[in-house]
Amino acid sequence: MREFINEFKVEWAHCDAAGIVFYPNFYKWFDQGTERLFSANGLSYAELDSDFGISGMPLVENGTTYKNACKLGASLTMTSWVDEWAGRTFVMKHRIVHADGSEALEGFERRVMVVKDPESDRGIRAIEAPDDLRVRFEA
């Protein structure tokens, strides 16, 4: 699966006092989009660990370009996909559009895949995504 599409409605708990989505919620939705895309490709966190020894996919950089405010009651569609495999990092992209098709925003996450490494001070080390894993995003 190349993309994961998630439809949702903006609820009161997502908004600030002005009735506009409070920006940290977009980052929560991006994280969920990443997890759901990987899970849809048979790569849940449990499967990443059991099949590839991958302990997680920490975030190393992110950003968002806002184009159109998302307000209370709005129906939104978010599309998430892997945009780039780059050595030990990969870039997730997330696009959110309103029900009328107008773009609300586009964001990205740069992540790494890590394995446990008792020799490291952090206990983990970044690895390049295995070919057997990346191929799941091509079909």
ChimeraX commands (.cxc) that place a marker at each C-alpha (Angstrom):
marker #1 position 0.00,0.00,0.00 radius 0.5
marker #1 position 1.50,3.29,-1.11 radius 0.5
marker #1 position -0.86,5.61,0.80 radius 0.5
marker #1 position -3.10,5.49,3.84 radius 0.5
marker #1 position -6.22,7.66,3.79 radius 0.5
marker #1 position -7.96,8.63,7.01 radius 0.5
marker #1 position -11.20,10.63,7.19 radius 0.5
marker #1 position -12.25,12.41,10.35 radius 0.5
marker #1 position -14.25,15.32,11.73 radius 0.5
marker #1 position -12.76,18.13,13.82 radius 0.5
marker #1 position -14.10,17.84,17.36 radius 0.5
marker #1 position -14.24,20.32,20.24 radius 0.5
marker #1 position -11.27,18.66,21.98 radius 0.5
marker #1 position -9.10,19.29,18.89 radius 0.5
marker #1 position -9.66,23.07,18.98 radius 0.5
marker #1 position -8.33,26.15,20.71 radius 0.5
marker #1 position -10.59,28.88,22.15 radius 0.5
marker #1 position -11.14,30.31,18.64 radius 0.5
marker #1 position -12.55,27.00,17.37 radius 0.5
marker #1 position -9.50,26.29,15.18 radius 0.5
marker #1 position -7.51,23.06,15.45 radius 0.5
marker #1 position -4.72,23.50,18.00 radius 0.5
marker #1 position -1.56,22.78,15.98 radius 0.5
marker #1 position -0.12,19.93,18.17 radius 0.5
marker #1 position -3.12,17.85,17.13 radius 0.5
marker #1 position -1.82,17.79,13.56 radius 0.5
marker #1 position 1.40,16.19,14.79 radius 0.5
marker #1 position -0.60,13.57,16.69 radius 0.5
marker #1 position -2.57,12.85,13.50 radius 0.5
marker #1 position 0.67,12.62,11.49 radius 0.5
marker #1 position 2.03,10.08,13.95 radius 0.5
marker #1 position -1.20,8.08,13.68 radius 0.5
marker #1 position -1.04,8.26,9.87 radius 0.5
marker #1 position 2.49,6.85,9.92 radius 0.5
marker #1 position 1.53,4.02,12.26 radius 0.5
marker #1 position -1.60,3.18,10.24 radius 0.5
marker #1 position 0.25,3.16,6.92 radius 0.5
marker #1 position 2.90,0.82,8.29 radius 0.5
marker #1 position 0.27,-1.42,9.93 radius 0.5
marker #1 position -1.70,-1.60,6.67 radius 0.5
marker #1 position 1.50,-2.96,5.08 radius 0.5
marker #1 position 1.88,-5.70,7.70 radius 0.5
marker #1 position 4.39,-3.61,9.65 radius 0.5
marker #1 position 2.77,-2.83,12.99 radius 0.5
marker #1 position 5.23,-2.00,15.75 radius 0.5
marker #1 position 4.99,-5.62,16.95 radius 0.5
marker #1 position 5.63,-6.91,13.40 radius 0.5
marker #1 position 8.55,-4.51,12.86 radius 0.5
marker #1 position 10.12,-5.97,15.99 radius 0.5
marker #1 position 9.37,-9.65,15.31 radius 0.5
marker #1 position 10.16,-9.59,11.55 radius 0.5
marker #1 position 13.06,-7.12,11.42 radius 0.5
marker #1 position 14.24,-6.51,15.00 radius 0.5
marker #1 position 13.22,-2.85,14.65 radius 0.5
marker #1 position 12.45,-1.33,18.05 radius 0.5
marker #1 position 10.83,1.85,16.79 radius 0.5
marker #1 position 10.84,4.75,14.36 radius 0.5
marker #1 position 11.89,7.86,16.28 radius 0.5
marker #1 position 11.19,11.28,14.88 radius 0.5
marker #1 position 14.26,13.41,14.06 radius 0.5
marker #1 position 12.67,16.36,12.22 radius 0.5
marker #1 position 9.20,17.61,11.29 radius 0.5
marker #1 position 7.41,20.57,9.81 radius 0.5
marker #1 position 4.13,21.81,8.43 radius 0.5
marker #1 position 2.96,24.36,5.89 radius 0.5
marker #1 position -0.51,25.65,6.80 radius 0.5
marker #1 position -2.75,26.87,3.98 radius 0.5
marker #1 position -6.36,26.83,5.18 radius 0.5
marker #1 position -7.58,26.77,8.78 radius 0.5
marker #1 position -9.32,23.65,10.08 radius 0.5
marker #1 position -12.29,24.62,12.23 radius 0.5
marker #1 position -14.68,22.89,14.59 radius 0.5
marker #1 position -17.00,20.55,12.70 radius 0.5
marker #1 position -14.88,20.41,9.54 radius 0.5
marker #1 position -14.68,17.11,7.68 radius 0.5
marker #1 position -11.07,16.36,6.76 radius 0.5
marker #1 position -9.20,13.74,4.77 radius 0.5
marker #1 position -5.56,13.00,5.54 radius 0.5
marker #1 position -3.36,11.08,3.11 radius 0.5
marker #1 position -0.06,9.69,4.42 radius 0.5
marker #1 position 2.78,8.15,2.39 radius 0.5
marker #1 position 6.52,7.45,2.46 radius 0.5
marker #1 position 7.99,10.16,0.27 radius 0.5
marker #1 position 11.66,9.21,0.43 radius 0.5
marker #1 position 14.01,6.50,1.66 radius 0.5
marker #1 position 17.36,8.19,2.32 radius 0.5
marker #1 position 20.01,6.03,3.92 radius 0.5
marker #1 position 19.14,5.64,7.59 radius 0.5
marker #1 position 16.26,8.12,7.42 radius 0.5
marker #1 position 12.93,8.16,5.66 radius 0.5
marker #1 position 10.45,10.96,5.07 radius 0.5
marker #1 position 6.73,10.62,5.70 radius 0.5
marker #1 position 4.42,13.16,4.06 radius 0.5
marker #1 position 0.90,13.98,5.24 radius 0.5
marker #1 position -1.61,16.08,3.32 radius 0.5
marker #1 position -4.90,17.20,4.86 radius 0.5
marker #1 position -7.73,18.49,2.67 radius 0.5
marker #1 position -11.18,19.85,3.45 radius 0.5
marker #1 position -14.37,18.16,2.24 radius 0.5
marker #1 position -14.54,20.66,-0.67 radius 0.5
marker #1 position -11.06,19.53,-1.82 radius 0.5
marker #1 position -9.20,22.65,-0.71 radius 0.5
marker #1 position -5.83,21.90,0.85 radius 0.5
marker #1 position -5.59,22.63,4.57 radius 0.5
marker #1 position -1.94,21.77,5.08 radius 0.5
marker #1 position 0.97,19.53,4.23 radius 0.5
marker #1 position 3.43,18.21,6.77 radius 0.5
marker #1 position 6.42,15.95,6.92 radius 0.5
marker #1 position 8.24,13.77,9.41 radius 0.5
marker #1 position 11.83,12.60,9.02 radius 0.5
marker #1 position 12.25,9.38,10.97 radius 0.5
marker #1 position 14.84,6.68,11.55 radius 0.5
marker #1 position 14.40,2.99,12.20 radius 0.5
marker #1 position 16.27,1.77,15.25 radius 0.5
marker #1 position 17.38,-1.54,16.67 radius 0.5
marker #1 position 18.46,-2.27,20.22 radius 0.5
marker #1 position 22.19,-1.82,20.75 radius 0.5
marker #1 position 23.51,-2.39,24.27 radius 0.5
marker #1 position 26.90,-1.00,23.16 radius 0.5
marker #1 position 25.38,2.42,22.44 radius 0.5
marker #1 position 24.95,5.09,25.14 radius 0.5
marker #1 position 21.31,5.42,24.08 radius 0.5
marker #1 position 20.72,1.67,23.88 radius 0.5
marker #1 position 19.64,1.95,20.24 radius 0.5
marker #1 position 21.18,2.66,16.84 radius 0.5
marker #1 position 19.71,3.76,13.53 radius 0.5
marker #1 position 19.70,1.35,10.59 radius 0.5
marker #1 position 18.84,1.63,6.92 radius 0.5
marker #1 position 15.34,0.33,6.18 radius 0.5
marker #1 position 15.66,-3.27,4.93 radius 0.5
marker #1 position 14.82,-3.86,1.24 radius 0.5
marker #1 position 12.21,-6.47,2.27 radius 0.5
marker #1 position 10.45,-3.74,4.25 radius 0.5
marker #1 position 10.65,-0.96,1.64 radius 0.5
marker #1 position 9.22,-3.14,-1.13 radius 0.5
marker #1 position 5.90,-3.30,0.74 radius 0.5
marker #1 position 5.32,0.35,-0.08 radius 0.5
marker #1 position 5.80,-0.06,-3.82 radius 0.5
marker #1 position 2.68,-2.08,-4.66 radius 0.5
marker link #1:1,2 radius 0.2
marker link #1:2,3 radius 0.2
marker link #1:3,4 radius 0.2
marker link #1:4,5 radius 0.2
marker link #1:5,6 radius 0.2
marker link #1:6,7 radius 0.2
marker link #1:7,8 radius 0.2
marker link #1:8,9 radius 0.2
marker link #1:9,10 radius 0.2
marker link #1:10,11 radius 0.2
marker link #1:11,12 radius 0.2
marker link #1:12,13 radius 0.2
marker link #1:13,14 radius 0.2
marker link #1:14,15 radius 0.2
marker link #1:15,16 radius 0.2
marker link #1:16,17 radius 0.2
marker link #1:17,18 radius 0.2
marker link #1:18,19 radius 0.2
marker link #1:19,20 radius 0.2
marker link #1:20,21 radius 0.2
marker link #1:21,22 radius 0.2
marker link #1:22,23 radius 0.2
marker link #1:23,24 radius 0.2
marker link #1:24,25 radius 0.2
marker link #1:25,26 radius 0.2
marker link #1:26,27 radius 0.2
marker link #1:27,28 radius 0.2
marker link #1:28,29 radius 0.2
marker link #1:29,30 radius 0.2
marker link #1:30,31 radius 0.2
marker link #1:31,32 radius 0.2
marker link #1:32,33 radius 0.2
marker link #1:33,34 radius 0.2
marker link #1:34,35 radius 0.2
marker link #1:35,36 radius 0.2
marker link #1:36,37 radius 0.2
marker link #1:37,38 radius 0.2
marker link #1:38,39 radius 0.2
marker link #1:39,40 radius 0.2
marker link #1:40,41 radius 0.2
marker link #1:41,42 radius 0.2
marker link #1:42,43 radius 0.2
marker link #1:43,44 radius 0.2
marker link #1:44,45 radius 0.2
marker link #1:45,46 radius 0.2
marker link #1:46,47 radius 0.2
marker link #1:47,48 radius 0.2
marker link #1:48,49 radius 0.2
marker link #1:49,50 radius 0.2
marker link #1:50,51 radius 0.2
marker link #1:51,52 radius 0.2
marker link #1:52,53 radius 0.2
marker link #1:53,54 radius 0.2
marker link #1:54,55 radius 0.2
marker link #1:55,56 radius 0.2
marker link #1:56,57 radius 0.2
marker link #1:57,58 radius 0.2
marker link #1:58,59 radius 0.2
marker link #1:59,60 radius 0.2
marker link #1:60,61 radius 0.2
marker link #1:61,62 radius 0.2
marker link #1:62,63 radius 0.2
marker link #1:63,64 radius 0.2
marker link #1:64,65 radius 0.2
marker link #1:65,66 radius 0.2
marker link #1:66,67 radius 0.2
marker link #1:67,68 radius 0.2
marker link #1:68,69 radius 0.2
marker link #1:69,70 radius 0.2
marker link #1:70,71 radius 0.2
marker link #1:71,72 radius 0.2
marker link #1:72,73 radius 0.2
marker link #1:73,74 radius 0.2
marker link #1:74,75 radius 0.2
marker link #1:75,76 radius 0.2
marker link #1:76,77 radius 0.2
marker link #1:77,78 radius 0.2
marker link #1:78,79 radius 0.2
marker link #1:79,80 radius 0.2
marker link #1:80,81 radius 0.2
marker link #1:81,82 radius 0.2
marker link #1:82,83 radius 0.2
marker link #1:83,84 radius 0.2
marker link #1:84,85 radius 0.2
marker link #1:85,86 radius 0.2
marker link #1:86,87 radius 0.2
marker link #1:87,88 radius 0.2
marker link #1:88,89 radius 0.2
marker link #1:89,90 radius 0.2
marker link #1:90,91 radius 0.2
marker link #1:91,92 radius 0.2
marker link #1:92,93 radius 0.2
marker link #1:93,94 radius 0.2
marker link #1:94,95 radius 0.2
marker link #1:95,96 radius 0.2
marker link #1:96,97 radius 0.2
marker link #1:97,98 radius 0.2
marker link #1:98,99 radius 0.2
marker link #1:99,100 radius 0.2
marker link #1:100,101 radius 0.2
marker link #1:101,102 radius 0.2
marker link #1:102,103 radius 0.2
marker link #1:103,104 radius 0.2
marker link #1:104,105 radius 0.2
marker link #1:105,106 radius 0.2
marker link #1:106,107 radius 0.2
marker link #1:107,108 radius 0.2
marker link #1:108,109 radius 0.2
marker link #1:109,110 radius 0.2
marker link #1:110,111 radius 0.2
marker link #1:111,112 radius 0.2
marker link #1:112,113 radius 0.2
marker link #1:113,114 radius 0.2
marker link #1:114,115 radius 0.2
marker link #1:115,116 radius 0.2
marker link #1:116,117 radius 0.2
marker link #1:117,118 radius 0.2
marker link #1:118,119 radius 0.2
marker link #1:119,120 radius 0.2
marker link #1:120,121 radius 0.2
marker link #1:121,122 radius 0.2
marker link #1:122,123 radius 0.2
marker link #1:123,124 radius 0.2
marker link #1:124,125 radius 0.2
marker link #1:125,126 radius 0.2
marker link #1:126,127 radius 0.2
marker link #1:127,128 radius 0.2
marker link #1:128,129 radius 0.2
marker link #1:129,130 radius 0.2
marker link #1:130,131 radius 0.2
marker link #1:131,132 radius 0.2
marker link #1:132,133 radius 0.2
marker link #1:133,134 radius 0.2
marker link #1:134,135 radius 0.2
marker link #1:135,136 radius 0.2
marker link #1:136,137 radius 0.2
marker link #1:137,138 radius 0.2
marker link #1:138,139 radius 0.2
view
